[in-house]
Amino acid sequence: MKTNHCKLAVLISGNGTNLQALMDASFNSNFKISAVISNNPNSFGLQRAEKNNIATLVINHKEYDSKQAFEQALMIKLKEINPDLIALAGFMRILSPNFVNHYVGKILNIHPSLLPKYTGINTHQRVIEANESEHGVSVHYVTEELDGGPVIVQEKVPVFNDDTPETLATRVAEKEHIIYPKVVSWFAADRLAMAANKAYLDQELLPAGGAEIKSE
């Protein structure tokens, strides 16, 4: 394990529940959140970070005339922060190949589905409409392909007949808040790596669906 804490920058757009899970875990872990950046000035996650004395920054995409200009501003700030890892936690902007490739192997995302199923948004509604028997969450490396980077970990939940998107989202979120800090701690401990668009844990190639772990 690294002797110094891994510096983490978290990018958010909304409520910040996964940010909260990362903050809670960081107090007794091998990573430290150096900054929280949001493209949404009204993101409640910013308040969560401020309550924990974590530096916050708003880079409002609406104030830029192009995605390129927005991402350039974001990259300038990230260069100042100099994080070891970038964690997307409900960051509702699709990042360009130029941005992603600049930080290749150093960006993680958490997505509420069992990838490669149900990329994109509204996953809980789509799972119910498809009469799936199970749903879940994936933590993956970010690549040029939307929600298409190599999966590191997945957790499954059952889908019940009376589920709504809200009840299903709540069940999935419980898993999210467990596995995202775990994966970040693996990265911080130098246990996790990406090479040739594949994910490795402890130098062992992970299967396409990532490592299924049991919640404690």
C-alpha positions as CSV (number, residue, x, y, z in Angstrom):
1,M,0.0,0.0,0.0
2,K,1.2,3.5,-0.7
3,T,2.6,5.3,2.2
4,N,1.0,8.6,1.1
5,H,-2.7,9.0,0.5
6,C,-3.9,8.8,-3.0
7,K,-5.3,12.2,-4.1
8,L,-8.8,11.9,-5.5
9,A,-10.7,14.5,-7.5
10,V,-14.5,13.8,-7.6
11,L,-16.6,15.2,-10.5
12,I,-20.3,15.5,-9.7
13,S,-23.5,17.1,-11.1
14,G,-26.2,16.3,-8.6
15,N,-27.1,15.1,-5.1
16,G,-23.7,13.6,-4.4
17,T,-24.7,10.4,-2.6
18,N,-21.7,8.5,-4.0
19,L,-19.5,11.4,-3.1
20,Q,-20.8,11.1,0.4
21,A,-19.9,7.4,0.5
22,L,-16.4,8.2,-0.8
23,M,-16.0,11.0,1.8
24,D,-17.2,8.7,4.7
25,A,-14.8,5.9,3.6
26,S,-11.8,8.2,3.1
27,F,-11.5,9.0,6.8
28,N,-10.2,5.5,7.4
29,S,-8.8,4.6,4.0
30,N,-5.8,5.1,1.8
31,F,-7.2,7.9,-0.3
32,K,-8.1,11.5,0.3
33,I,-10.5,13.7,-1.6
34,S,-8.5,16.8,-2.6
35,A,-11.3,18.5,-4.5
36,V,-14.9,18.2,-5.7
37,I,-15.8,19.8,-9.0
38,S,-19.3,20.3,-10.4
39,N,-20.6,21.5,-13.7
40,N,-23.8,22.4,-11.8
41,P,-23.7,25.3,-9.4
42,N,-26.8,24.0,-7.6
43,S,-25.4,20.5,-7.0
44,F,-26.1,19.5,-3.4
45,G,-22.9,17.5,-3.5
46,L,-21.0,20.8,-3.2
47,Q,-22.6,21.4,0.1
48,R,-21.7,17.9,1.3
49,A,-18.1,18.6,0.4
50,E,-18.0,22.0,2.1
51,K,-19.4,20.4,5.3
52,N,-16.3,18.1,5.2
53,N,-13.9,21.0,4.5
54,I,-13.1,19.7,1.1
55,A,-12.2,22.3,-1.6
56,T,-15.0,22.8,-4.2
57,L,-15.1,24.3,-7.6
58,V,-17.9,25.0,-10.1
59,I,-17.1,24.9,-13.8
60,N,-20.5,25.5,-15.3
61,H,-20.7,24.0,-18.8
62,K,-23.4,26.5,-19.7
63,E,-20.9,29.3,-19.5
64,Y,-18.8,27.9,-22.3
65,D,-19.6,28.0,-26.0
66,S,-18.4,24.5,-26.7
67,K,-17.6,21.2,-25.1
68,Q,-14.0,21.8,-26.0
69,A,-13.8,25.1,-24.1
70,F,-15.6,23.5,-21.1
71,E,-13.2,20.6,-21.0
72,Q,-10.2,22.8,-21.4
73,A,-11.2,24.8,-18.4
74,L,-11.7,21.5,-16.5
75,M,-8.3,20.2,-17.5
76,I,-6.6,23.5,-16.3
77,K,-8.1,23.1,-12.9
78,L,-7.3,19.4,-12.7
79,K,-3.7,20.2,-13.6
80,E,-3.6,22.6,-10.6
81,I,-5.1,19.9,-8.3
82,N,-2.9,17.2,-9.8
83,P,-5.0,14.2,-8.6
84,D,-3.8,10.6,-8.8
85,L,-7.3,9.5,-9.7
86,I,-10.5,11.1,-11.0
87,A,-13.8,9.6,-9.9
88,L,-17.0,10.4,-11.8
89,A,-19.9,10.3,-9.3
90,G,-23.1,11.3,-11.1
91,F,-21.2,13.6,-13.5
92,M,-23.8,14.1,-16.2
93,R,-21.5,15.2,-19.0
94,I,-20.2,13.0,-21.8
95,L,-16.5,13.5,-21.9
96,S,-14.7,13.7,-25.3
97,P,-12.0,11.3,-26.4
98,N,-9.4,14.0,-26.1
99,F,-10.2,14.5,-22.4
100,V,-10.5,10.8,-21.6
101,N,-7.3,9.9,-23.4
102,H,-5.4,12.6,-21.5
103,Y,-6.3,10.8,-18.3
104,V,-6.4,7.2,-19.6
105,G,-6.2,4.7,-16.8
106,K,-6.9,7.4,-14.1
107,I,-10.7,7.9,-14.5
108,L,-13.3,5.7,-12.9
109,N,-17.1,5.9,-13.2
110,I,-20.0,4.2,-11.4
111,H,-22.9,3.2,-13.5
112,P,-26.3,1.9,-12.4
113,S,-26.6,-1.2,-14.5
114,L,-24.9,-4.5,-15.1
115,L,-22.7,-3.3,-18.0
116,P,-22.6,-3.8,-21.0
117,K,-26.4,-3.8,-20.5
118,Y,-28.2,-0.5,-20.2
119,T,-25.6,2.1,-21.0
120,G,-26.8,5.7,-20.7
121,I,-29.6,7.1,-18.6
122,N,-32.9,5.9,-17.1
123,T,-31.5,2.5,-16.4
124,H,-34.0,1.5,-13.6
125,Q,-37.0,2.3,-15.8
126,R,-35.6,0.4,-18.7
127,V,-34.8,-2.6,-16.6
128,I,-38.3,-2.8,-15.3
129,E,-39.8,-2.3,-18.8
130,A,-37.6,-5.2,-20.0
131,N,-38.9,-7.5,-17.3
132,E,-35.4,-8.3,-16.1
133,S,-35.1,-10.5,-13.0
134,E,-31.9,-8.8,-11.8
135,H,-30.2,-5.4,-12.0
136,G,-27.2,-3.8,-10.4
137,V,-24.2,-1.5,-10.6
138,S,-20.8,-1.5,-12.3
139,V,-17.6,0.4,-11.5
140,H,-15.5,0.7,-14.6
141,Y,-12.6,2.6,-16.2
142,V,-13.7,5.4,-18.4
143,T,-12.7,5.2,-22.1
144,E,-13.9,6.8,-25.3
145,E,-16.9,4.5,-25.5
146,L,-19.9,5.7,-23.4
147,D,-20.1,3.4,-20.3
148,G,-17.9,1.0,-22.3
149,G,-14.6,0.9,-20.4
150,P,-13.4,-2.3,-18.8
151,V,-15.6,-3.3,-15.8
152,I,-13.8,-3.6,-12.5
153,V,-16.6,-4.7,-10.1
154,Q,-20.3,-5.4,-10.4
155,E,-22.9,-6.0,-7.7
156,K,-26.4,-7.5,-8.4
157,V,-29.8,-6.9,-6.9
158,P,-33.1,-8.7,-7.6
159,V,-35.9,-7.0,-9.4
160,F,-39.2,-7.5,-7.8
161,N,-42.6,-7.5,-9.5
162,D,-43.8,-4.4,-7.6
163,D,-40.6,-2.4,-8.1
164,T,-40.7,1.1,-9.3
165,P,-37.7,3.0,-10.7
166,E,-37.4,4.7,-7.3
167,T,-37.4,1.5,-5.2
168,L,-35.0,-0.2,-7.6
169,A,-32.8,2.9,-7.5
170,T,-32.7,2.8,-3.7
171,R,-31.6,-0.9,-3.7
172,V,-28.9,-0.3,-6.3
173,A,-27.6,2.8,-4.5
174,E,-27.0,0.7,-1.4
175,K,-24.6,-1.4,-3.4
176,E,-23.0,1.6,-5.1
177,H,-22.1,3.1,-1.8
178,I,-20.2,0.0,-0.8
179,I,-18.3,-0.9,-3.9
180,Y,-17.1,2.5,-5.2
181,P,-15.0,3.3,-2.1
182,K,-13.7,-0.3,-2.3
183,V,-12.5,0.1,-5.9
184,V,-10.9,3.5,-5.2
185,S,-9.0,2.0,-2.3
186,W,-7.8,-0.8,-4.6
187,F,-6.5,1.9,-7.0
188,A,-4.9,3.8,-4.1
189,A,-3.1,0.6,-3.0
190,D,-1.7,0.0,-6.5
191,R,-3.7,-3.1,-6.8
192,L,-5.7,-1.9,-9.8
193,A,-4.5,-1.1,-13.3
194,M,-5.7,-0.8,-16.9
195,A,-3.7,-2.0,-19.9
196,A,-4.9,-2.6,-23.5
197,N,-8.4,-1.7,-22.6
198,K,-8.6,-4.4,-19.9
199,A,-8.7,-4.2,-16.2
200,Y,-6.3,-6.0,-13.8
201,L,-6.6,-6.6,-10.1
202,D,-3.5,-7.8,-8.3
203,Q,-2.0,-8.3,-11.8
204,E,-4.7,-10.7,-12.7
205,L,-6.9,-10.1,-15.7
206,L,-10.5,-9.4,-14.6
207,P,-13.3,-11.1,-16.6
208,A,-15.5,-9.0,-18.9
209,G,-18.1,-8.5,-16.2
210,G,-15.5,-7.5,-13.6
211,A,-15.1,-9.1,-10.2
212,E,-18.3,-9.8,-8.3
213,I,-17.8,-9.1,-4.7
214,K,-20.1,-9.9,-1.8
215,S,-21.2,-6.9,0.3
216,E,-20.2,-7.1,3.9
